Amino acid sequence: MELGPYLLLATLEGAVTAAVLALTASGLALVFGVMRVVNVAHGEFFMLGAVIAWWVASHIGGAPVWGFTAALVLAPLIVGAIAAAADMTVLKRLDYDPERTIVATIGLLYILQQATLMTYGPDARPVEPPFNQRLALPWIEWTETGLGLYWPWGLSTTSYKLAVIGAAVVVLLGIWALMTRTRIGLLMRATQLDRDMALAFGIPVERVYALVFGLGAALAALAAVLIVPIQQAHYLMGHDPLLLSFIVVIIGGLGSLPGTILAAIFIGLTDGIISVFFSPTLAKILATLLVALVLVFRPQGLFGTRAA
Amino acid sequence: MIRSLALHLGLVALLFALHFVLPPYHHGNLARVMVLATYAIGYNLLFGYTGLLSLGHALFFAAGMYGMALSVQYLGAAPAPALLLGLVAGLVVAGITGALALRTTGVAFMIVTLMFAQAGYLTILYFGEYTRGDEGFVIQQAQRVLWGLDLSQPTWRYMAAWALFSACLLGSLALIRRPFGRTLIAIRENEERARMLGYDTFAHKWVAVVLSGGISALAGAAYGLLFGYAGASFASVQYSIFPLLWVLLGGAGTILGPFVGTLFMFYLIDLSSGITTAYMLMAGVVLVLLTLFAPQGLIGELRRRVWGWLP
């Protein structure tokens, strides 16, 4: 293949990464934005989403589409409930002190990860996609007879991958509508702006916090259900999404949703493209260093306006 | 003053005496615990006494370990200069990352240190040709003879670990009694006020990072040399979390805390790994319970309830 089709393929793969990353990272950004809590266990909620998706899909017979649909509904609900319970039993008692909540969520990370290892085991297991047609893509090229279309070998995507991108866009629009157009979104934004004032106005801040923590985890779980037919469910799979979400949330400006989504697209695409042309490890080294330097020299993020 | 000196010298003497009575299995474990406790002492200097929570100390531990191991492997260095190179590597890395990371505070400081450590871990993987990545490499017995003492022998290994641990324990005790250590505690309690009193808090914090990184690097180099192995897993996030866990368990901002925490956690994991492969579950449960019910740690609670004079 020449450079052009190669680049298109990298962009398509990057777009899938970006879509899933945008969902995961917006969950993290939501939790940090409203609660000022850095949730280190976020990657484990992602992993739980994938594992529960496998569990649900393997218990429902019939066509793969039924198992997948059930997983799409159940996994975010279950993970959200677990997260809300963790918020009420642990984080609430720490009074959301930033340093102590980080330590507690590190503990939570190991509890979730190791409990999964004990029950689900160390194997990677696939979930069948509901539909998966291979779509060959054409490429335009100047030939001696003028503009010509041809189908380069290997340049293809699947209908499922395109559906993942579409689903991510729909969910993100839904989150945006939830935050700006509904009463519960208003309560969340009020709590984010001034917790004490919100409390004084009779907003049940503790319940809003539990809801936000659950919602953030559910977003991660949803992203995992979408990606699990492409990757496989494994008890250590939460590591990379956590790191990438951190990178995205920081570059996007801590706690800002639009910034987070922009950064997810940026990081997802560059990660895809750099990984195709250079080593994936090098891409990650550059990304982590970029994050550290952004935090040091531009703490409001590349797209944000507010300091952390 | 006399009491605390007697207590700490007593611990050092007890550890020396244990060499002669412990059965081989626990003898080996204790040597390992003492080296890891040295790492925790380095961590405690920054977290416990200066109040800076780093999530990236594995970077310094690994810098020491690889500074030592790579110079033994590729330069054919003798153990003593190799240890020194490990220490220097740790000091340089700590100096640079400290100068950058200290421009941030609070949560941002934790994330910046985490990111630097992650970049360091990935760099070790990236140069897998030399570092052998996750697989790691063994340091041959012939390369581990320090001043005629074969460190692969249990006796000398224990004695080397004991000497390193004792020096760092008593050194940190002396440090927090000096005006410099007092200033670090003042910064932990109220940085604004310390700055208003005319202390250059940035410089103090930077020196604390470098000292803490140096001790961690020394522990890393010693660990590699005493147990004859260097691998990328020592640079992973888990090894940044461990010293935090040990120090929290033993008691942050106490001199004995790092050792007590390391000893407890080591045996807790040792026991639970006999039952299940998911032994890190214990670490998670202990972390959550500690933050919930005993944020002061074991020695911290002891100091709060019984012995107010514990340093």
Interface residues (C-beta under 8 A of the other chain):
Chain A: V38 V90 R93 L94 P98 E99 R100 I102 V103 A104 I106 G107 L108 L109 Y110 I111 L112 Q113 Q114 A115 L117 M118 L243 F246 I247 I250 S279 T281 L282 K284 I285 T288 L289 V291 A292 L293 L295 V296 F297 P299 A308
Chain B: L53 L55 L100 A101 R103 T104 G106 V107 A108 M110 I111 V112 L114 M115 F116 Q118 A119 L122 T123 L125 Y126 I241 L244 L248 T276 T277 A278 Y279 M280 L281 A283 G284 V285 V286 L287 V288 L290 T291 L292 P295
